[in-house]
Amino acid sequence: MGVSEDVAEADHTAVRVALWRALHVRADPPPHVLEDEIGLRLADPDDGWRDRPDMDVTATRRTRASIVARTRYVEDLVVERGVEQYVVLGAGLDTFAQRRPEVAAAGGLRVFEVDRPGPQAWKRRRLLDLGFGVPAWLRLVPVDFEGDWWGRLAGAGFDPGRPTVVAATGVTMYLTREAVDAMFRLVAGLAPGSTFVTTFIRPPQDVEPEQRPQLEAAVAGARAAGTPFLSFFRPAEILALARESGFREARHVPAEELDHRYFTGRTDGVRPSRGEELMVATG
């Protein structure tokens, strides 16, 4: 799918997530849940990026904790399950392939990054400009998530008959319920041994009171940017959807579990919020 240069640009939300991952390294004391400054290099913001209102160290503490925790959780699953394929839906400025090439080298893993054409064309160019390149085991798949993205994924060499980890973090809120349902049904039909992990945004009234302004600002910002949040789920709703879609097992991974797994012993307030949580499902 061709993409003209005038529409090939980074997604604003993807850039913000990349900057939050870098801010975790630069502003939060170790141990770091995730060490990722490659996304910062890809985004290449101006020198004053840390002065942006959405990079306020105190106000975004729990948001960036959620961001790094969800990324680390998914990557731990990829390594632990020893699968042959890893599909990143809505990949944005994900940097697993650049940070963990030894995982692919050791197990023959193929990584499929699935995203909208413009932002992905921009990312491809940045990977080449920075010297990372696009190795043969990394496939960049441009799609329309409301269209036949599954067919494009297959066309890029994805084999639904092989065990796979499929990740959709920071994706469901931008899709209609119909598109979310279609995604779940497709992934539920993958080979035995496959795992689906997705985040979901809870309704603002479910979020810790001190975090509600952050979520409400994110909702307003997404709407202003032309990428409104379309779907919110409570845990019981998304678990029911997973089971109706054909998954044999589905489990809610609450913020408290991520807190225990990655942030135990911290006293600096860096811990995930329950605004965006995880669900893990197997077919």
ZADO-810236 format. One record per residue: x, y, z of N, C-alpha, C in turn. Coordinates in steps of 0.05 Angstrom, whole numbers, plus 5000, padded with zeros to 4 digits. Each point is the difference from the previous one (the first is absolute). Layout:
% residues N
R;X;Y;Z;X;Y;Z;X;Y;Z
...
***
This chain:
% residues 283
R;5017;4976;5000;4983;5024;5000;5018;5025;5000
R;4997;5016;4980;5017;5024;4998;4990;5021;5019
R;5018;5017;5010;4993;5022;5018;5016;5025;4991
R;4986;5021;4993;5013;5024;4992;5014;5013;5024
R;5022;5015;4994;5016;5011;5021;4984;5020;5017
R;4980;5013;4988;4986;5021;5015;4982;4989;5021
R;4994;4974;4999;4983;4988;5021;5016;4981;5018
R;5025;4998;4994;5017;4982;5016;5012;5016;5024
R;4987;4997;5023;5010;5014;5023;4993;4983;5025
R;5014;5006;5021;4997;4985;5025;4972;5006;5012
R;4988;4980;5012;4976;5004;5015;5006;5014;5026
R;4985;5020;5007;5006;5016;5024;4998;4983;5025
R;4981;4982;5001;4997;4983;5024;5024;4981;5002
R;5010;4989;4978;5023;4983;5000;5025;5015;5010
R;5003;5024;4991;5022;5016;5009;4999;5005;5031
R;4976;5007;5009;4997;5005;5029;5007;4975;5016
R;4991;4977;4991;5007;4975;5014;5030;4995;5000
R;5013;5005;4978;5029;4996;4998;5014;5019;5019
R;4991;5025;5002;5012;5019;5019;4995;4992;5029
R;4977;4989;5006;4995;4991;5027;5019;4977;5008
R;5005;4982;4981;5019;4978;5005;5028;5011;5006
R;5008;5020;4984;5026;5012;5005;5000;5016;5027
R;4978;5013;5006;4998;5015;5025;5003;4981;5024
R;4990;4976;4998;5003;4981;5022;5030;4995;5006
R;5016;4999;4979;5029;4996;5003;5013;5025;5011
R;4992;5023;4991;5014;5024;5007;4990;5013;5025
R;4975;4996;5008;4989;5014;5023;4996;4982;5024
R;4995;4974;4996;4994;4981;5022;5026;4986;5008
R;5004;4997;5026;5025;4986;5009;4998;4970;4993
R;5023;4987;4997;5000;4971;4995;4991;4985;5025
R;4992;4975;4996;5001;4984;4975;4977;5008;4981
R;5007;5001;4974;4981;5007;4980;4985;4975;4990
R;4974;5003;4997;4984;4978;4990;5007;4994;4971
R;5006;5021;4985;5007;4997;4971;5020;5022;4994
R;5021;4993;4986;5020;5020;4992;4998;5004;4970
R;4987;5022;4993;4995;5005;4972;5003;5029;4993
R;5022;5007;4989;5004;5027;4989;5003;5000;4970
R;4997;4976;4988;5001;4999;4971;4975;5013;4988
R;4977;4997;5013;4976;5014;4991;5004;5030;5000
R;5015;5010;5020;5006;5029;5001;5017;5008;4976
R;5019;4983;4992;5016;5006;4977;4984;5000;4974
R;4981;4981;4999;4982;4999;4976;4983;5025;4999
R;4989;5008;5022;4982;5023;5001;5015;5026;4994
R;5024;5002;5010;5018;5023;4995;4985;5026;5007
R;4991;5003;5025;4986;5025;5007;5020;5023;5003
R;4990;5024;5003;5019;5022;5005;5011;4998;5028
R;5021;5017;5005;5014;4998;5026;4982;5005;5024
R;4979;5014;4996;4983;5007;5023;4977;4980;5005
R;5003;4975;4990;4977;4981;5002;4992;4995;5029
R;5018;5001;5018;4993;4995;5028;4984;5022;5013
R;4998;5023;4986;4984;5023;5011;4972;4999;4989
R;4993;4981;4983;4973;4997;4991;4981;4995;5023
R;4976;5011;5000;4981;4995;5022;4994;4970;5004
R;5000;4984;4978;4994;4972;5003;5024;4984;5009
R;5023;5013;5005;5024;4987;5011;5006;5008;5028
R;4980;5013;5013;5005;5008;5028;5007;4976;5017
R;5022;5001;5013;5011;4976;5014;4981;4990;5021
R;4988;5018;5015;4982;4992;5022;4973;4991;4990
R;4988;5016;4982;4973;4995;4991;4998;4974;4984
R;5022;4993;4986;4999;4976;4982;5013;4975;5013
R;5006;5002;5026;5015;4978;5013;4986;4973;4996
R;4974;4999;5006;4986;4975;4998;4993;4992;4972
R;4997;5020;4983;4994;4994;4971;5025;4986;4988
R;5023;5011;5004;5024;4988;4988;5007;4973;5013
R;4992;4997;5025;5004;4974;5013;4982;4979;4986
R;4976;5008;4993;4982;4982;4986;5011;4993;4972
R;5011;5020;4987;5011;4996;4973;5023;4980;5000
R;5019;5004;5018;5023;4982;5000;4993;4973;5011
R;4981;4998;5018;4991;4974;5011;4987;4983;4978
R;4982;5013;4984;4986;4984;4980;5020;4990;4979
R;5020;5017;4993;5020;4992;4980;5016;4977;5010
R;5010;5002;5025;5016;4979;5012;4985;4974;5003
R;4974;5002;5007;4984;4976;5004;4998;4985;4973
R;4994;5014;4979;4997;4987;4974;5026;4988;4991
R;5022;5014;5003;5026;4989;4992;5009;4976;5016
R;4993;5001;5026;5005;4976;5017;4985;4976;4989
R;4975;5004;4992;4984;4978;4989;5013;4989;4974
R;5009;5017;4983;5013;4991;4975;5024;4982;5006
R;5016;5009;5019;5024;4984;5007;4992;4974;5014
R;4981;5002;5019;4993;4976;5016;4986;4979;4983
R;4983;5008;4981;4985;4981;4984;5017;4987;4978
R;5022;5013;4993;5017;4989;4979;4986;4996;4973
R;4983;5018;4993;4984;4998;4975;5018;5006;4976
R;4989;4994;4977;5014;5005;4974;4993;5027;4988
R;4977;5011;5008;4990;5025;4988;4990;5019;5022
R;5006;5025;4996;4991;5021;5019;4988;5022;4983
R;4974;5005;5004;4985;5020;4984;4994;5023;5019
R;5009;5024;4991;4995;5024;5016;4980;5017;4985
R;4975;5000;5009;4979;5016;4987;5001;5029;5010
R;4999;5019;4981;5002;5028;5008;5028;5005;5011
R;5021;4991;4985;5027;4999;5011;5011;5027;5008
R;4992;5022;4987;5011;5026;5007;5030;5000;4999
R;5012;5010;5022;5029;5001;5002;5010;4978;5018
R;4988;4976;4998;5010;4977;5015;5028;4994;4991
R;5017;4992;5020;5029;4996;4994;5010;4973;5008
R;4982;4981;5004;5008;4973;5008;5021;4989;4980
R;4995;5004;4975;5018;4988;4979;5028;5013;5002
R;5001;5025;5007;5026;5013;5002;5014;4995;5027
R;4984;4997;5021;5013;4995;5027;5006;4971;5005
R;4984;4981;4987;5003;4972;5007;5005;4983;4975
R;5019;5007;4983;5004;4983;4976;5010;4972;5007
R;5012;4997;5023;5010;4974;5008;4977;4979;5003
R;4976;5010;5007;4977;4982;5003;4993;4988;4973
R;5000;5016;4979;4995;4989;4973;5022;4982;4991
R;5025;5007;5006;5023;4984;4991;5000;4973;5014
R;4992;4999;5025;5002;4975;5015;4978;4981;4993
R;4976;5010;4994;4977;4982;4996;4987;5001;4973
R;5011;5015;4982;4988;5001;4973;4974;5016;5000
R;4997;5019;5019;4976;5015;5003;4997;5020;4976
R;4976;5002;4990;4993;5020;4981;4981;5021;5013
R;5006;5025;4996;4984;5022;5012;4985;5014;4978
R;4974;5003;5004;4983;5014;4980;4989;5025;5014
R;5009;5024;4991;4990;5025;5010;4977;5009;4982
R;4976;5003;5011;4977;5007;4984;4991;5028;5008
R;4997;5017;4981;4992;5028;5006;4989;5014;4975
R;4990;5024;5004;4989;5015;4978;5023;5008;4981
R;4994;5003;4974;5021;5004;4980;5018;5024;5004
R;4988;5023;5006;5017;5024;5002;5020;4999;5023
R;4991;4995;5025;5019;4998;5021;5021;4978;4997
R;4991;4978;4987;5020;4978;4997;5021;5007;4979
R;4992;5014;4979;5019;5009;4980;5020;5019;5012
R;4990;5017;5017;5018;5019;5015;5020;4984;5017
R;4990;4980;5015;5017;4985;5017;5021;4985;4984
R;4992;4988;4978;5019;4985;4983;5023;5019;4992
R;4993;5024;4992;5021;5019;4992;5018;5007;5024
R;4989;5003;5023;5016;5007;5024;5019;4976;5007
R;4990;4976;4998;5017;4976;5006;5023;4999;4981
R;4996;5007;4975;5021;5000;4980;5019;5023;5005
R;4990;5024;5007;5016;5023;5005;5019;4996;5024
R;4990;4986;5020;5016;4996;5024;5018;4975;4999
R;4998;4986;4978;5018;4977;4996;4990;4974;5012
R;4976;4999;5009;4989;4975;5011;4991;4981;4977
R;4991;5012;4978;4991;4984;4978;4974;4984;5007
R;4992;4984;4981;4977;4982;5003;5009;4972;4993
R;5009;4985;5020;5010;4973;4994;4978;4982;4989
R;5008;4978;4988;4981;4982;4986;4979;4988;5020
R;5007;4997;5025;4981;4989;5019;4980;5020;5011
R;5003;5026;4993;4982;5021;5008;4983;5008;4976
R;4974;4997;5001;4982;5007;4978;4983;5024;5009
R;5001;5021;4984;4983;5024;5005;4976;4998;4982
R;4976;4998;5012;4976;4994;4985;4981;5024;5002
R;4997;5015;4979;4981;5023;5000;4971;4991;4996
R;4982;5009;5017;4972;4991;4999;4980;5022;5007
R;4975;4995;4994;4978;5015;5011;4986;4981;5019
R;5000;5006;5026;4989;4982;5020;4970;4996;4997
R;4986;5018;4986;4972;4996;4996;4995;4984;4974
R;5022;4993;4986;4998;4985;4975;5012;4972;5003
R;5010;4989;4978;5010;4973;4999;5030;4999;5009
R;5005;5007;5025;5027;5000;5010;5011;4972;5003
R;4982;4981;5005;5008;4972;5003;5012;4989;4974
R;4987;5007;4978;5010;4991;4974;5027;5012;4994
R;5004;5025;5007;5026;5013;4995;5022;4987;5018
R;4993;4992;5024;5019;4987;5017;5008;4973;4988
R;4981;4985;4990;5006;4975;4987;5018;5004;4976
R;4994;5022;4985;5015;5006;4976;5029;5007;5006
R;5006;5008;5025;5027;5007;5009;5015;4975;5010
R;4988;4976;4998;5014;4976;5009;4991;4989;5026
R;4979;5011;5012;4991;4990;5026;4986;4973;4996
R;5006;4981;5017;4988;4973;4998;4982;4995;5024
R;4973;5000;4996;4982;4996;5022;5001;4972;5012
R;5015;4982;4987;5002;4973;5011;5024;4996;5019
R;5014;5022;5005;5023;4998;5019;4994;5015;5026
R;5010;4990;5022;4996;5014;5026;5009;5029;4999
R;4984;5017;5010;5005;5029;4998;4992;5015;5025
R;5015;5021;5006;4990;5020;5020;4991;5024;4984
R;4975;5008;5004;4989;5023;4987;4995;5021;5022
R;5011;5024;4996;4997;5021;5020;4985;5023;4987
R;4980;5011;5014;4985;5024;4992;5000;5019;5024
R;5022;5014;5005;5000;5018;5022;4996;5028;4990
R;4982;5014;5013;4993;5027;4991;4985;5001;4974
R;4984;4979;4994;4987;4998;4974;4969;5001;5003
R;4989;4984;5018;4971;4996;5001;4984;5025;5003
R;5011;5020;5013;4985;5025;5005;4995;5015;4974
R;5017;4996;4979;4997;5014;4975;4982;4985;4980
R;4991;4977;5007;4984;4983;4982;4970;5000;5008
R;4983;4996;4981;4972;4996;5006;4997;4973;5014
R;4977;4996;5014;4995;4974;5012;5000;4978;4979
R;4990;5006;4977;4998;4980;4979;5028;4992;4991
R;5018;5019;4998;5028;4994;4992;5014;4985;5022
R;4995;5007;5025;5012;4985;5022;4991;4971;5000
R;4974;4996;4996;4988;4974;4999;5013;4983;4978
R;5003;5013;4976;5012;4985;4978;5029;4993;5005
R;5015;5018;5013;5027;4994;5007;5002;4976;5019
R;4983;5000;5020;5000;4978;5020;4994;4973;4986
R;4980;5000;4983;4993;4975;4987;5022;4989;4981
R;5013;5018;4987;5022;4991;4983;5023;4988;5016
R;5008;5014;5021;5023;4991;5016;4992;4974;5015
R;4975;4997;5008;4992;4976;5014;5003;4975;4984
R;5001;5003;4973;5002;4977;4982;5028;4992;4994
R;5020;5012;5013;5028;4993;4995;5007;4973;5011
R;5024;4990;4993;5009;4974;5008;5000;4996;5030
R;4996;4976;5010;5003;4995;5029;5028;5008;5009
R;5001;5011;5025;5025;5010;5010;5003;5030;4995
R;4981;5012;4986;5001;5029;4995;4988;5015;5024
R;5009;5025;5003;4991;5017;5022;4993;5028;4989
R;4978;5011;5010;4992;5027;4993;5001;5017;5025
R;5014;5022;4998;5001;5018;5023;4992;5028;4990
R;4980;5012;5013;4990;5026;4992;4996;5018;5024
R;5003;5026;4995;4992;5019;5021;4972;5010;4993
R;4987;5010;5021;4974;5013;4996;4998;5024;5019
R;4986;5020;4990;4996;5024;5016;4973;4997;5016
R;5002;5003;5026;4976;4999;5016;4986;5028;4999
R;4974;5000;5004;4985;5026;5001;5013;5018;5021
R;5001;5027;4995;5013;5018;5018;4990;4997;5029
R;4975;4994;5004;4990;4998;5028;5012;4976;5015
R;5013;4981;4986;5012;4977;5013;5029;5006;5009
R;5011;5022;4991;5028;5006;5005;5003;5013;5027
R;5024;4997;5013;5006;5013;5025;4994;5030;4997
R;4987;5012;5020;4993;5029;4998;5022;5018;4991
R;5024;4995;5010;5023;5018;4993;5009;4996;4972
R;4992;4978;4987;5008;4994;4973;4979;5008;4979
R;4976;5006;5009;4979;5007;4981;5006;5024;4982
R;5012;5021;5011;5007;5023;4982;5019;4992;4978
R;5018;4982;5006;5019;4990;4979;4985;4985;4978
R;4982;4982;5008;4985;4985;4980;4981;5018;4984
R;4987;5018;5014;4982;5019;4986;5015;5017;4980
R;5025;5009;5008;5016;5016;4982;5009;4983;4976
R;5005;4974;5004;5008;4983;4978;4977;4996;4981
R;4976;4997;5011;4976;4997;4983;4996;5025;4983
R;5002;5023;5013;4996;5025;4986;5022;5005;4979
R;5025;4993;5007;5022;5003;4981;4997;4982;4976
R;4991;4976;5005;4997;4981;4977;4978;5010;4982
R;4979;5011;5011;4978;5010;4983;5010;5024;4984
R;5015;5017;5012;5010;5024;4986;5019;4992;4978
R;5015;4978;5004;5020;4992;4980;4987;4984;4977
R;4973;4996;5002;4987;4985;4979;5001;4970;5003
R;5009;4990;5024;5001;4972;5006;4985;4995;5026
R;4974;5004;5000;4984;4998;5025;5000;4972;5012
R;4997;4999;5026;4996;4974;5014;4971;4991;4994
R;4998;4976;4990;4973;4990;4991;4990;4978;5018
R;5018;4986;5014;4991;4977;5016;5012;5000;5028
R;4983;4997;5020;5009;4997;5028;4988;4973;5009
R;5015;4987;5018;4991;4974;5011;5005;4999;5030
R;4981;4987;5013;5006;4991;5028;5011;4972;4997
R;5015;4990;5020;5012;4974;4999;4980;4978;4992
R;4977;4999;5013;4980;4979;4995;4991;5001;4971
R;4998;5024;4988;4991;5003;4973;5020;4988;4980
R;5025;5007;5004;5020;4991;4980;5006;4970;5004
R;4997;4989;5024;5003;4971;5004;4977;4986;4986
R;4976;5010;5002;4977;4988;4987;5003;5000;4970
R;5010;5023;4990;5005;5002;4971;5020;4979;4991
R;5021;4996;5015;5021;4981;4993;4988;4972;4999
R;4984;4993;5020;4989;4972;5000;4980;4997;4977
R;4984;5020;4995;4981;4999;4978;5014;4998;4973
R;5024;5010;4998;5015;5000;4975;5014;4973;4995
R;5000;4983;5020;5012;4973;4996;5025;4994;5016
R;5009;5019;5017;5023;4993;5016;4992;4981;5022
R;5017;4980;5005;4994;4980;5020;5004;5011;5028
R;5020;5016;5003;5005;5012;5026;5006;5030;4997
R;4991;5016;5019;5005;5029;4999;5004;5009;5029
R;5020;5017;5004;5006;5009;5027;5006;5030;5000
R;4987;5014;5019;5006;5028;5005;5025;5002;5016
R;5018;5018;4991;5025;5005;5015;4998;5028;5011
R;4991;5003;5025;4995;5027;5011;5026;5015;5006
R;4998;5026;5004;5023;5017;5006;5014;4990;5025
R;4985;4989;5019;5012;4990;5025;5020;4977;4994
R;4993;4983;4981;5018;4978;4993;5026;5010;4987
R;4997;5020;4983;5024;5011;4987;5017;5015;5021
R;4987;5013;5019;5013;5013;5022;5017;4980;5016
R;4988;4978;5007;5014;4979;5015;5023;4988;4984
R;4996;4996;4975;5020;4987;4983;5024;5018;4994
R;4995;5025;4996;5022;5017;4990;5008;5024;5018
R;4983;5006;5020;5006;5025;5015;5002;4995;5030
R;5001;4975;5009;5001;4994;5028;5025;5013;5012
R;4996;5013;5023;5022;5012;5015;5004;5030;4993
R;4987;5009;4979;5003;5029;4993;4985;5017;5020
R;5011;5023;5006;4987;5019;5019;4997;5027;4987
R;5004;5001;4973;5000;5026;4987;4974;5006;4985
R;4980;4983;5004;4974;5005;4987;4999;4990;4971
R;5021;4988;4990;5000;4990;4973;4987;4972;5000
R;4975;5000;4993;4984;4975;4999;4977;5004;4981
R;4991;4979;4986;4980;5003;4979;4973;5008;5010
R;4985;5014;4982;4973;5007;5005;4981;4979;4989
R;4976;4999;5010;4980;4981;4990;4984;5011;4976
R;5008;5024;4991;4986;5012;4977;5002;4982;4975
R;5023;4989;4995;5004;4982;4977;5012;4974;5011
R;4986;4978;4996;5009;4975;5012;5002;4979;4978
R;5009;4976;5007;5006;4979;4981;4981;4977;5002
R;4996;4986;4978;4987;4975;4999;5017;4981;4984
R;5003;4975;5010;5015;4979;4986;4980;4977;4993
R;5001;4991;4975;4981;4979;4992;5015;4979;4983
R;4991;4976;5002;5011;4978;4984;4977;4985;4987
R;5006;4989;4976;4980;4986;4985;4997;4971;5008
***
